[in-house]
Amino acid sequence: MADEDGVEEMNGKTEELALDNEPYDEDENEYEALDQELDQLNSCLDKLESWNDSLHSRMKDLLESMQMSRDQTKGQTNQSEKEKV
């Protein structure tokens, strides 16, 4: 049971209870927790976006390299066929 100051002893831990004349800040704590979770999610999304941009750039470079290689191979094949004729 709480004393006159709103302090209650439970399981060896002292907890302060919200009194009727004091604002209850549970909502504020929930908002802070949600804000921290949103910050963490935002950070994760930023990392994913950065990783995605990097991957996109690397894939574009790879495709360009493969296209150049294919064009060179195709050019060599055409040249070899002309020499045979």
PAZANU-959091 format. One record per residue (C-alpha): residue number from 1; residue in one letter; x, y, z. Coordinates in Angstrom, 3 decimals, padded with zeros to 6 digits. Example, Ala and Ser with C-alpha at 12.3 -4.5 7.8 and 13.67 -1.06 7.14 Angstrom:
! residues 2
node num: 1&residuo: A&X: 012.300&Y: -004.500&Z: 007.800 $
node num: 2&residuo: S&X: 013.670&Y: -001.060&Z: 007.140 $
This chain:
! residues 85
node num: 1&residuo: M&X: 000.000&Y: 000.000&Z: 000.000 $
node num: 2&residuo: A&X: 001.231&Y: 003.516&Z: -000.793 $
node num: 3&residuo: D&X: 002.240&Y: 005.975&Z: 001.869 $
node num: 4&residuo: E&X: 001.181&Y: 009.640&Z: 001.920 $
node num: 5&residuo: D&X: 003.908&Y: 010.561&Z: -000.625 $
node num: 6&residuo: G&X: 002.632&Y: 008.046&Z: -003.183 $
node num: 7&residuo: V&X: 005.545&Y: 005.631&Z: -002.730 $
node num: 8&residuo: E&X: 004.815&Y: 001.925&Z: -002.629 $
node num: 9&residuo: E&X: 007.147&Y: -000.912&Z: -001.673 $
node num: 10&residuo: M&X: 006.679&Y: -003.955&Z: -003.950 $
node num: 11&residuo: N&X: 009.008&Y: -006.963&Z: -004.145 $
node num: 12&residuo: G&X: 011.816&Y: -005.012&Z: -002.522 $
node num: 13&residuo: K&X: 011.567&Y: -002.229&Z: -005.121 $
node num: 14&residuo: T&X: 010.231&Y: 001.209&Z: -004.461 $
node num: 15&residuo: E&X: 007.791&Y: 002.470&Z: -007.047 $
node num: 16&residuo: E&X: 006.177&Y: 005.868&Z: -007.172 $
node num: 17&residuo: L&X: 002.465&Y: 005.854&Z: -007.851 $
node num: 18&residuo: A&X: 000.597&Y: 008.474&Z: -009.799 $
node num: 19&residuo: L&X: -001.516&Y: 010.550&Z: -007.473 $
node num: 20&residuo: D&X: -004.854&Y: 012.028&Z: -008.493 $
node num: 21&residuo: N&X: -003.521&Y: 015.575&Z: -008.301 $
node num: 22&residuo: E&X: -000.384&Y: 014.854&Z: -010.426 $
node num: 23&residuo: P&X: -000.427&Y: 014.254&Z: -014.191 $
node num: 24&residuo: Y&X: 000.114&Y: 010.662&Z: -015.153 $
node num: 25&residuo: D&X: 002.987&Y: 010.393&Z: -017.638 $
node num: 26&residuo: E&X: 002.425&Y: 006.893&Z: -018.968 $
node num: 27&residuo: D&X: 001.345&Y: 008.343&Z: -022.318 $
node num: 28&residuo: E&X: 004.515&Y: 010.424&Z: -022.448 $
node num: 29&residuo: N&X: 006.627&Y: 007.330&Z: -021.811 $
node num: 30&residuo: E&X: 004.778&Y: 005.473&Z: -024.554 $
node num: 31&residuo: Y&X: 005.349&Y: 008.362&Z: -026.970 $
node num: 32&residuo: E&X: 009.059&Y: 008.398&Z: -026.131 $
node num: 33&residuo: A&X: 009.293&Y: 004.650&Z: -026.682 $
node num: 34&residuo: L&X: 007.477&Y: 004.946&Z: -030.005 $
node num: 35&residuo: D&X: 009.726&Y: 007.845&Z: -031.001 $
node num: 36&residuo: Q&X: 012.816&Y: 005.734&Z: -030.279 $
node num: 37&residuo: E&X: 011.395&Y: 002.828&Z: -032.279 $
node num: 38&residuo: L&X: 010.626&Y: 005.145&Z: -035.201 $
node num: 39&residuo: D&X: 014.179&Y: 006.517&Z: -035.044 $
node num: 40&residuo: Q&X: 015.542&Y: 002.967&Z: -035.169 $
node num: 41&residuo: L&X: 013.283&Y: 002.075&Z: -038.081 $
node num: 42&residuo: N&X: 014.307&Y: 005.249&Z: -039.895 $
node num: 43&residuo: S&X: 017.969&Y: 004.389&Z: -039.368 $
node num: 44&residuo: C&X: 017.412&Y: 000.874&Z: -040.719 $
node num: 45&residuo: L&X: 015.548&Y: 002.229&Z: -043.736 $
node num: 46&residuo: D&X: 018.373&Y: 004.688&Z: -044.424 $
node num: 47&residuo: K&X: 020.875&Y: 001.815&Z: -044.363 $
node num: 48&residuo: L&X: 018.687&Y: -000.277&Z: -046.659 $
node num: 49&residuo: E&X: 018.276&Y: 002.634&Z: -049.062 $
node num: 50&residuo: S&X: 022.023&Y: 003.199&Z: -049.133 $
node num: 51&residuo: W&X: 022.662&Y: -000.516&Z: -049.676 $
node num: 52&residuo: N&X: 020.040&Y: -000.588&Z: -052.438 $
node num: 53&residuo: D&X: 021.611&Y: 002.421&Z: -054.185 $
node num: 54&residuo: S&X: 025.038&Y: 000.814&Z: -053.984 $
node num: 55&residuo: L&X: 023.709&Y: -002.487&Z: -055.308 $
node num: 56&residuo: H&X: 021.895&Y: -000.721&Z: -058.142 $
node num: 57&residuo: S&X: 025.078&Y: 001.097&Z: -059.138 $
node num: 58&residuo: R&X: 027.144&Y: -002.087&Z: -059.034 $
node num: 59&residuo: M&X: 024.575&Y: -003.997&Z: -061.090 $
node num: 60&residuo: K&X: 024.468&Y: -001.206&Z: -063.670 $
node num: 61&residuo: D&X: 028.265&Y: -001.304&Z: -063.954 $
node num: 62&residuo: L&X: 028.182&Y: -005.101&Z: -064.296 $
node num: 63&residuo: L&X: 025.538&Y: -004.961&Z: -067.025 $
node num: 64&residuo: E&X: 027.515&Y: -002.336&Z: -068.946 $
node num: 65&residuo: S&X: 030.649&Y: -004.468&Z: -068.636 $
node num: 66&residuo: M&X: 028.794&Y: -007.559&Z: -069.858 $
node num: 67&residuo: Q&X: 027.346&Y: -005.627&Z: -072.786 $
node num: 68&residuo: M&X: 030.792&Y: -004.354&Z: -073.793 $
node num: 69&residuo: S&X: 032.187&Y: -007.887&Z: -073.529 $
node num: 70&residuo: R&X: 029.323&Y: -009.256&Z: -075.614 $
node num: 71&residuo: D&X: 029.813&Y: -006.537&Z: -078.249 $
node num: 72&residuo: Q&X: 033.548&Y: -007.301&Z: -078.422 $
node num: 73&residuo: T&X: 032.879&Y: -011.031&Z: -078.763 $
node num: 74&residuo: K&X: 030.256&Y: -010.373&Z: -081.421 $
node num: 75&residuo: G&X: 032.693&Y: -008.101&Z: -083.309 $
node num: 76&residuo: Q&X: 035.430&Y: -010.745&Z: -083.180 $
node num: 77&residuo: T&X: 032.992&Y: -013.403&Z: -084.409 $
node num: 78&residuo: N&X: 031.907&Y: -011.211&Z: -087.322 $
node num: 79&residuo: Q&X: 035.539&Y: -010.466&Z: -088.229 $
node num: 80&residuo: S&X: 036.405&Y: -014.188&Z: -088.143 $
node num: 81&residuo: E&X: 033.481&Y: -014.996&Z: -090.435 $
node num: 82&residuo: K&X: 034.557&Y: -012.309&Z: -092.935 $
node num: 83&residuo: E&X: 038.102&Y: -013.717&Z: -092.993 $
node num: 84&residuo: K&X: 036.773&Y: -017.213&Z: -093.779 $
node num: 85&residuo: V&X: 034.843&Y: -015.972&Z: -096.800 $
